[in-house]
Amino acid sequence: MSADIDTEDDAIDAAARAVGGQAFAATKSGSIASIAFAGELARLRSWVDPFSPTPKTGTLVGGGPPTETEE
């Protein structure tokens, strides 16, 4: 299985790659560099819910459908 994802000129991908490159330069470990890259990419691509009273980032887990209220 493969996927063709165009990341050319993607600023978020470039920033995450820079973090991965810095981790590799410091440790000379591809595994640590890939973990640093993935962590930074996840941090940069996380979303913020503008409708909640306090900012929440990440994915909604177990939210379920909205409940109706009596008027």
MIKEZA-47283 format. One record per residue (C-alpha): residue number from 1; residue in three letters; chain; x, y, z. Coordinates in nm, 2 decimals, decimal comma. Example, Ala and Ser with C-alpha at 12.3 -4.5 7.8 and 13.67 -1.06 7.14 Angstrom:
pt nr->1 | rest->ALA | kette->A | u->1,23 | v->-0,45 | w->0,78
pt nr->2 | rest->SER | kette->A | u->1,37 | v->-0,11 | w->0,71
//
This chain:
pt nr->1 | rest->MET | kette->A | u->0,00 | v->0,00 | w->0,00
pt nr->2 | rest->SER | kette->A | u->0,13 | v->0,35 | w->-0,08
pt nr->3 | rest->ALA | kette->A | u->0,00 | v->0,70 | w->-0,07
pt nr->4 | rest->ASP | kette->A | u->0,11 | v->0,99 | w->-0,28
pt nr->5 | rest->ILE | kette->A | u->0,10 | v->1,30 | w->-0,06
pt nr->6 | rest->ASP | kette->A | u->0,22 | v->1,63 | w->-0,19
pt nr->7 | rest->THR | kette->A | u->0,42 | v->1,80 | w->0,08
pt nr->8 | rest->GLU | kette->A | u->0,62 | v->2,03 | w->-0,15
pt nr->9 | rest->ASP | kette->A | u->0,63 | v->2,39 | w->-0,02
pt nr->10 | rest->ASP | kette->A | u->0,44 | v->2,28 | w->0,30
pt nr->11 | rest->ALA | kette->A | u->0,56 | v->2,51 | w->0,58
pt nr->12 | rest->ILE | kette->A | u->0,44 | v->2,28 | w->0,86
pt nr->13 | rest->ASP | kette->A | u->0,62 | v->1,98 | w->0,71
pt nr->14 | rest->ALA | kette->A | u->0,93 | v->2,18 | w->0,66
pt nr->15 | rest->ALA | kette->A | u->0,93 | v->2,30 | w->1,02
pt nr->16 | rest->ALA | kette->A | u->0,88 | v->1,95 | w->1,15
pt nr->17 | rest->ARG | kette->A | u->1,16 | v->1,82 | w->0,92
pt nr->18 | rest->ALA | kette->A | u->1,39 | v->2,09 | w->1,07
pt nr->19 | rest->VAL | kette->A | u->1,32 | v->1,96 | w->1,42
pt nr->20 | rest->GLY | kette->A | u->1,39 | v->1,61 | w->1,30
pt nr->21 | rest->GLY | kette->A | u->1,71 | v->1,73 | w->1,14
pt nr->22 | rest->GLN | kette->A | u->1,82 | v->1,90 | w->1,46
pt nr->23 | rest->ALA | kette->A | u->1,75 | v->1,58 | w->1,66
pt nr->24 | rest->PHE | kette->A | u->1,95 | v->1,38 | w->1,41
pt nr->25 | rest->ALA | kette->A | u->2,24 | v->1,62 | w->1,42
pt nr->26 | rest->ALA | kette->A | u->2,25 | v->1,61 | w->1,80
pt nr->27 | rest->THR | kette->A | u->2,21 | v->1,23 | w->1,85
pt nr->28 | rest->LYS | kette->A | u->2,30 | v->1,07 | w->1,51
pt nr->29 | rest->SER | kette->A | u->2,00 | v->0,84 | w->1,57
pt nr->30 | rest->GLY | kette->A | u->1,75 | v->0,81 | w->1,29
pt nr->31 | rest->SER | kette->A | u->1,49 | v->0,66 | w->1,53
pt nr->32 | rest->ILE | kette->A | u->1,51 | v->0,96 | w->1,77
pt nr->33 | rest->ALA | kette->A | u->1,50 | v->1,20 | w->1,47
pt nr->34 | rest->SER | kette->A | u->1,19 | v->1,03 | w->1,33
pt nr->35 | rest->ILE | kette->A | u->1,02 | v->1,05 | w->1,67
pt nr->36 | rest->ALA | kette->A | u->1,11 | v->1,42 | w->1,71
pt nr->37 | rest->PHE | kette->A | u->0,98 | v->1,48 | w->1,35
pt nr->38 | rest->ALA | kette->A | u->0,65 | v->1,30 | w->1,42
pt nr->39 | rest->GLY | kette->A | u->0,60 | v->1,47 | w->1,75
pt nr->40 | rest->GLU | kette->A | u->0,65 | v->1,82 | w->1,60
pt nr->41 | rest->LEU | kette->A | u->0,43 | v->1,74 | w->1,30
pt nr->42 | rest->ALA | kette->A | u->0,15 | v->1,63 | w->1,54
pt nr->43 | rest->ARG | kette->A | u->0,19 | v->1,94 | w->1,75
pt nr->44 | rest->LEU | kette->A | u->0,18 | v->2,17 | w->1,45
pt nr->45 | rest->ARG | kette->A | u->-0,12 | v->1,99 | w->1,29
pt nr->46 | rest->SER | kette->A | u->-0,33 | v->1,97 | w->1,61
pt nr->47 | rest->TRP | kette->A | u->-0,65 | v->2,17 | w->1,60
pt nr->48 | rest->VAL | kette->A | u->-0,81 | v->2,41 | w->1,84
pt nr->49 | rest->ASP | kette->A | u->-1,18 | v->2,39 | w->1,91
pt nr->50 | rest->PRO | kette->A | u->-1,30 | v->2,76 | w->1,88
pt nr->51 | rest->PHE | kette->A | u->-1,64 | v->2,68 | w->2,02
pt nr->52 | rest->SER | kette->A | u->-1,54 | v->2,55 | w->2,36
pt nr->53 | rest->PRO | kette->A | u->-1,51 | v->2,78 | w->2,66
pt nr->54 | rest->THR | kette->A | u->-1,15 | v->2,67 | w->2,72
pt nr->55 | rest->PRO | kette->A | u->-0,92 | v->2,58 | w->2,43
pt nr->56 | rest->LYS | kette->A | u->-0,88 | v->2,21 | w->2,38
pt nr->57 | rest->THR | kette->A | u->-0,64 | v->2,05 | w->2,13
pt nr->58 | rest->GLY | kette->A | u->-0,63 | v->1,70 | w->1,99
pt nr->59 | rest->THR | kette->A | u->-0,90 | v->1,47 | w->1,88
pt nr->60 | rest->LEU | kette->A | u->-1,25 | v->1,43 | w->2,03
pt nr->61 | rest->VAL | kette->A | u->-1,28 | v->1,09 | w->2,19
pt nr->62 | rest->GLY | kette->A | u->-1,61 | v->0,95 | w->2,31
pt nr->63 | rest->GLY | kette->A | u->-1,79 | v->1,28 | w->2,26
pt nr->64 | rest->GLY | kette->A | u->-2,11 | v->1,12 | w->2,13
pt nr->65 | rest->PRO | kette->A | u->-2,40 | v->1,30 | w->1,97
pt nr->66 | rest->PRO | kette->A | u->-2,52 | v->1,63 | w->2,12
pt nr->67 | rest->THR | kette->A | u->-2,81 | v->1,59 | w->2,37
pt nr->68 | rest->GLU | kette->A | u->-3,13 | v->1,79 | w->2,34
pt nr->69 | rest->THR | kette->A | u->-3,23 | v->2,01 | w->2,63
pt nr->70 | rest->GLU | kette->A | u->-3,58 | v->2,09 | w->2,75
pt nr->71 | rest->GLU | kette->A | u->-3,69 | v->2,45 | w->2,72
//
